[in-house]
């Protein structure tokens, strides 16, 4: 089922302005981009787009109230900076099973988040992160950020596990 049709199905005769949770898992994403999701979802707090073959977040609308975002099992490899701009209140992000090659992709998002609002992302979940040498590793990383020094400590801890 295509993403637009799935969104209409999930609305269940409600207006997009009323929806606080939206689960679009396992639907078909055309050209690897988000379709059918727009700025009218003003109260959306939880969005799940797991296993939809998403490769780009460029068409993500502004979702100011979004706190939790599930993006697991997609083909995202970069462009996470969009999240800091479009989802300023994001506190949980699941990127497991994506094609992220190194930590710098996520690091850019975390630094932008800290600089903008001093509001820290509480949890970032990364699993099956690929290394630069295309060697697959299984890894789980949980970061609870309280201040910028904690981020540096997490980076060092991640580097020692590789």
C-alpha positions as YAML, in Angstrom:
chain: A
units: angstrom
residues:
- id: 1
  name: UNK
  ca: [0.00, 0.00, 0.00]
- id: 2
  name: UNK
  ca: [1.33, 3.44, -0.89]
- id: 3
  name: UNK
  ca: [2.09, 5.97, 1.81]
- id: 4
  name: UNK
  ca: [-0.66, 8.43, 0.76]
- id: 5
  name: UNK
  ca: [-3.32, 5.73, 0.91]
- id: 6
  name: UNK
  ca: [-1.99, 4.49, 4.24]
- id: 7
  name: UNK
  ca: [-2.20, 8.00, 5.72]
- id: 8
  name: UNK
  ca: [-5.83, 8.30, 4.61]
- id: 9
  name: UNK
  ca: [-6.57, 4.90, 6.14]
- id: 10
  name: UNK
  ca: [-4.87, 5.79, 9.43]
- id: 11
  name: UNK
  ca: [-6.81, 9.05, 9.72]
- id: 12
  name: UNK
  ca: [-10.04, 7.07, 10.24]
- id: 13
  name: UNK
  ca: [-12.35, 9.98, 9.40]
- id: 14
  name: UNK
  ca: [-10.41, 12.39, 11.62]
- id: 15
  name: UNK
  ca: [-8.95, 15.69, 10.52]
- id: 16
  name: UNK
  ca: [-5.14, 15.75, 10.26]
- id: 17
  name: UNK
  ca: [-5.10, 18.55, 12.87]
- id: 18
  name: UNK
  ca: [-6.50, 16.13, 15.49]
- id: 19
  name: UNK
  ca: [-4.03, 13.26, 15.01]
- id: 20
  name: UNK
  ca: [-1.34, 12.83, 17.68]
- id: 21
  name: UNK
  ca: [0.01, 9.41, 16.58]
- id: 22
  name: UNK
  ca: [0.58, 8.09, 13.08]
- id: 23
  name: UNK
  ca: [1.95, 4.64, 12.23]
- id: 24
  name: UNK
  ca: [2.95, 4.13, 8.60]
- id: 25
  name: UNK
  ca: [5.11, 1.02, 9.03]
- id: 26
  name: UNK
  ca: [5.61, -1.33, 6.07]
- id: 27
  name: UNK
  ca: [3.87, 0.86, 3.49]
- id: 28
  name: UNK
  ca: [5.42, 1.72, 0.12]
- id: 29
  name: UNK
  ca: [7.43, 4.91, -0.18]
- id: 30
  name: UNK
  ca: [7.60, 6.20, -3.78]
- id: 31
  name: UNK
  ca: [11.12, 7.26, -4.88]
- id: 32
  name: UNK
  ca: [12.38, 6.96, -1.31]
- id: 33
  name: UNK
  ca: [10.61, 10.14, -0.22]
- id: 34
  name: UNK
  ca: [7.76, 11.02, 2.12]
- id: 35
  name: UNK
  ca: [4.42, 11.55, 0.39]
- id: 36
  name: UNK
  ca: [1.04, 12.57, 1.79]
- id: 37
  name: UNK
  ca: [2.38, 13.96, 5.06]
- id: 38
  name: UNK
  ca: [2.08, 17.73, 5.31]
- id: 39
  name: UNK
  ca: [2.02, 20.70, 7.70]
- id: 40
  name: UNK
  ca: [-1.63, 20.12, 8.65]
- id: 41
  name: UNK
  ca: [-0.56, 17.45, 11.17]
- id: 42
  name: UNK
  ca: [-0.01, 20.14, 13.81]
- id: 43
  name: UNK
  ca: [-0.59, 17.98, 16.92]
- id: 44
  name: UNK
  ca: [1.46, 14.97, 15.76]
- id: 45
  name: UNK
  ca: [3.66, 13.76, 18.64]
- id: 46
  name: UNK
  ca: [4.57, 10.24, 17.47]
- id: 47
  name: UNK
  ca: [5.39, 9.19, 13.90]
- id: 48
  name: UNK
  ca: [6.53, 5.74, 12.85]
- id: 49
  name: UNK
  ca: [7.82, 5.07, 9.33]
- id: 50
  name: UNK
  ca: [9.65, 1.78, 9.84]
- id: 51
  name: UNK
  ca: [10.49, -0.39, 6.82]
- id: 52
  name: UNK
  ca: [9.08, 1.95, 4.15]
- id: 53
  name: UNK
  ca: [12.26, 2.13, 1.97]
- id: 54
  name: UNK
  ca: [12.75, 5.77, 2.91]
- id: 55
  name: UNK
  ca: [16.04, 7.23, 1.68]
- id: 56
  name: UNK
  ca: [15.49, 10.96, 2.15]
- id: 57
  name: UNK
  ca: [13.93, 13.22, 4.77]
- id: 58
  name: UNK
  ca: [13.93, 16.24, 2.44]
- id: 59
  name: UNK
  ca: [10.12, 16.26, 2.09]
- id: 60
  name: UNK
  ca: [9.45, 15.98, 5.82]
- id: 61
  name: UNK
  ca: [7.00, 18.74, 6.78]
- id: 62
  name: UNK
  ca: [7.42, 20.97, 9.82]
- id: 63
  name: UNK
  ca: [6.14, 18.97, 12.79]
- id: 64
  name: UNK
  ca: [6.71, 21.26, 15.77]
- id: 65
  name: UNK
  ca: [5.10, 18.98, 18.36]
- id: 66
  name: UNK
  ca: [6.75, 15.74, 17.20]
- id: 67
  name: UNK
  ca: [8.61, 14.09, 20.09]
- id: 68
  name: UNK
  ca: [9.14, 10.50, 18.93]
- id: 69
  name: UNK
  ca: [10.23, 9.41, 15.48]
- id: 70
  name: UNK
  ca: [10.72, 5.80, 14.37]
- id: 71
  name: UNK
  ca: [12.75, 5.45, 11.16]
- id: 72
  name: UNK
  ca: [14.11, 1.93, 11.58]
- id: 73
  name: UNK
  ca: [14.84, -0.46, 8.69]
- id: 74
  name: UNK
  ca: [14.99, 2.14, 5.92]
- id: 75
  name: UNK
  ca: [17.82, 3.13, 3.57]
- id: 76
  name: UNK
  ca: [18.66, 6.53, 5.06]
- id: 77
  name: UNK
  ca: [22.35, 7.37, 4.87]
- id: 78
  name: UNK
  ca: [22.38, 11.10, 5.61]
- id: 79
  name: UNK
  ca: [20.43, 14.33, 5.59]
- id: 80
  name: UNK
  ca: [19.50, 14.15, 9.27]
- id: 81
  name: UNK
  ca: [20.08, 17.90, 9.71]
- id: 82
  name: UNK
  ca: [16.53, 18.39, 8.44]
- id: 83
  name: UNK
  ca: [15.22, 16.91, 11.68]
- id: 84
  name: UNK
  ca: [16.71, 19.68, 13.82]
- id: 85
  name: UNK
  ca: [14.97, 22.27, 11.67]
- id: 86
  name: UNK
  ca: [11.61, 20.59, 11.06]
- id: 87
  name: UNK
  ca: [11.16, 18.78, 14.40]
- id: 88
  name: UNK
  ca: [12.49, 21.11, 17.11]
- id: 89
  name: UNK
  ca: [10.97, 19.14, 20.02]
- id: 90
  name: UNK
  ca: [12.21, 15.69, 18.98]
- id: 91
  name: UNK
  ca: [13.41, 13.70, 22.00]
- id: 92
  name: UNK
  ca: [13.47, 10.12, 20.66]
- id: 93
  name: UNK
  ca: [14.86, 8.95, 17.34]
- id: 94
  name: UNK
  ca: [15.23, 5.34, 16.16]
- id: 95
  name: UNK
  ca: [17.61, 4.91, 13.22]
- id: 96
  name: UNK
  ca: [18.33, 1.19, 13.57]
- id: 97
  name: UNK
  ca: [18.79, -0.78, 10.37]
- id: 98
  name: UNK
  ca: [19.59, 2.21, 8.14]
- id: 99
  name: UNK
  ca: [22.65, 2.74, 5.93]
- id: 100
  name: UNK
  ca: [24.42, 5.20, 8.18]
- id: 101
  name: UNK
  ca: [28.14, 4.73, 7.60]
- id: 102
  name: UNK
  ca: [29.64, 6.70, 10.45]
- id: 103
  name: UNK
  ca: [28.77, 8.54, 13.61]
- id: 104
  name: UNK
  ca: [29.42, 11.98, 12.09]
- id: 105
  name: UNK
  ca: [26.02, 11.78, 10.37]
- id: 106
  name: UNK
  ca: [24.26, 11.60, 13.73]
- id: 107
  name: UNK
  ca: [26.77, 13.88, 15.43]
- id: 108
  name: UNK
  ca: [25.81, 16.79, 13.17]
- id: 109
  name: UNK
  ca: [22.18, 16.42, 14.24]
- id: 110
  name: UNK
  ca: [23.09, 16.29, 17.93]
- id: 111
  name: UNK
  ca: [25.33, 19.37, 17.75]
- id: 112
  name: UNK
  ca: [22.69, 21.39, 15.90]
- id: 113
  name: UNK
  ca: [20.12, 20.36, 18.47]
- id: 114
  name: UNK
  ca: [22.32, 21.46, 21.35]
- id: 115
  name: UNK
  ca: [23.24, 24.78, 19.79]
- id: 116
  name: UNK
  ca: [19.69, 25.77, 18.89]
- id: 117
  name: UNK
  ca: [17.72, 25.28, 22.06]
- id: 118
  name: UNK
  ca: [19.94, 23.68, 24.67]
- id: 119
  name: UNK
  ca: [17.34, 20.97, 24.59]
- id: 120
  name: UNK
  ca: [19.05, 17.64, 24.30]
- id: 121
  name: UNK
  ca: [17.92, 14.58, 22.46]
- id: 122
  name: UNK
  ca: [17.35, 12.04, 25.19]
- id: 123
  name: UNK
  ca: [17.77, 8.87, 23.18]
- id: 124
  name: UNK
  ca: [19.25, 7.97, 19.84]
- id: 125
  name: UNK
  ca: [19.12, 4.31, 18.93]
- id: 126
  name: UNK
  ca: [21.53, 3.01, 16.32]
- id: 127
  name: UNK
  ca: [21.82, -0.62, 15.38]
- id: 128
  name: UNK
  ca: [23.57, -2.37, 12.49]
- id: 129
  name: UNK
  ca: [25.65, 0.68, 11.68]
- id: 130
  name: UNK
  ca: [27.97, 0.11, 8.73]
- id: 131
  name: UNK
  ca: [31.60, 1.13, 8.93]
- id: 132
  name: UNK
  ca: [33.57, 3.01, 6.28]
- id: 133
  name: UNK
  ca: [35.24, -0.19, 5.15]
- id: 134
  name: UNK
  ca: [31.77, -1.60, 4.39]
- id: 135
  name: UNK
  ca: [32.24, -4.13, 7.13]
- id: 136
  name: UNK
  ca: [28.95, -4.79, 8.87]
- id: 137
  name: UNK
  ca: [28.91, -4.56, 12.59]
- id: 138
  name: UNK
  ca: [26.12, -5.01, 15.05]
- id: 139
  name: UNK
  ca: [26.06, -2.32, 17.60]
- id: 140
  name: UNK
  ca: [23.63, -0.74, 19.93]
- id: 141
  name: UNK
  ca: [24.11, 2.73, 21.21]
- id: 142
  name: UNK
  ca: [22.04, 4.60, 23.71]
- id: 143
  name: UNK
  ca: [22.81, 8.15, 24.55]
- id: 144
  name: UNK
  ca: [21.23, 10.15, 27.27]
- id: 145
  name: UNK
  ca: [22.37, 13.70, 26.90]
- id: 146
  name: UNK
  ca: [22.43, 16.08, 29.85]
- id: 147
  name: UNK
  ca: [25.07, 18.48, 28.61]
- id: 148
  name: UNK
  ca: [27.65, 18.85, 25.86]
- id: 149
  name: UNK
  ca: [30.36, 17.11, 27.90]
- id: 150
  name: UNK
  ca: [28.26, 13.94, 27.98]
- id: 151
  name: UNK
  ca: [28.21, 13.91, 24.17]
- id: 152
  name: UNK
  ca: [32.02, 13.97, 24.06]
- id: 153
  name: UNK
  ca: [32.17, 11.08, 26.52]
- id: 154
  name: UNK
  ca: [29.70, 9.08, 24.38]
- id: 155
  name: UNK
  ca: [31.81, 9.71, 21.26]
- id: 156
  name: UNK
  ca: [34.91, 8.38, 23.00]
- id: 157
  name: UNK
  ca: [33.02, 5.36, 24.30]
- id: 158
  name: UNK
  ca: [31.71, 4.61, 20.80]
- id: 159
  name: UNK
  ca: [35.21, 4.91, 19.32]
- id: 160
  name: UNK
  ca: [36.61, 2.43, 21.84]
- id: 161
  name: UNK
  ca: [33.98, -0.20, 20.90]
- id: 162
  name: UNK
  ca: [34.86, -0.19, 17.21]
...
